[in-house]
Amino acid sequence: MRAYAHGGALVSNIEVTATTVQRGDIIQLGGNAVRVRDLFQLPQGAKQLVFESGELLTIHARPRLVAVRMLRRR
């Protein structure tokens, strides 16, 4: 699904994995929306996500999370 966010930015709901997650993605965890501030590669395809709130989440290669991503205009 694609929609326009406040300010006219185009956003899309997507599935992300450790391979495809990006800085700026907004992920719904425990009923709270958190934005990825930074990420670090870990062994065996895992990544550690650092959220703007300062919380950390480590995801391994296979789990899929639903995220909102702002799309660039072409």
N, C-alpha and C positions, 0 to 999 in steps of 0.2 A: 504494500500500500504506500502511495506517495501522497503527500499533502503539503500545504504551505504553512509554515510556522509564522508566529508573530514577526513582523518585519519583512515578510515576503520570501524567506529562505525556504527552499524545497527540502523536505525531510522524508525519510523512508524507514519503515520498520524492516529490519533484516535479522538474520541469524548470524551470530559470530562465533568463532572458535578461537583457540589460542593462536592459530595461524592468521586469522583475518581481523582480529580486534585492532582498533586504531585509537590513537589519542583523540579525545573529543566525543567518542561514542557515549551514549547515555544508556545505561543498563538498569533494568528493574530488578532489584534484589530485596527480598523481604518486605515488599510494599513500598520501598523507597527508590526513587530514581537517582542514580549516582553517575557522575560524569568521570570518564577516565582522564586523569591528568598526565600520567606517565605509565610506562610499562617496561618490564625487563625480561629478557630471554633467560629461561632456566633450562637445565638439562632435560633431555628426552622430550622436547617439543612443548614443554610447559611455559607459561608466562605468569609473572607476578604483575597485577594491575594495581596502580596507586590511584585512588580516587581523590577528587578535590576536597573531600571531607577529611583526608588523611588516612582513611581506612585502606587496608590491603586485602587483595583477593588473589589466590593462586589458582589458575585453571590449567588443567592438563590438556593434552592434544585433542581428545575426543568430545568432551562435553560441548553442547551448543547452548548459547544464551541468546535471548531476544534483545536487540538493541535498537535505538533510534540513531540515525546518522544523518547529519546535514550534508546535502549533496551540493557539489559545486556547479555553478551555471557554466554552460559551454558556449 
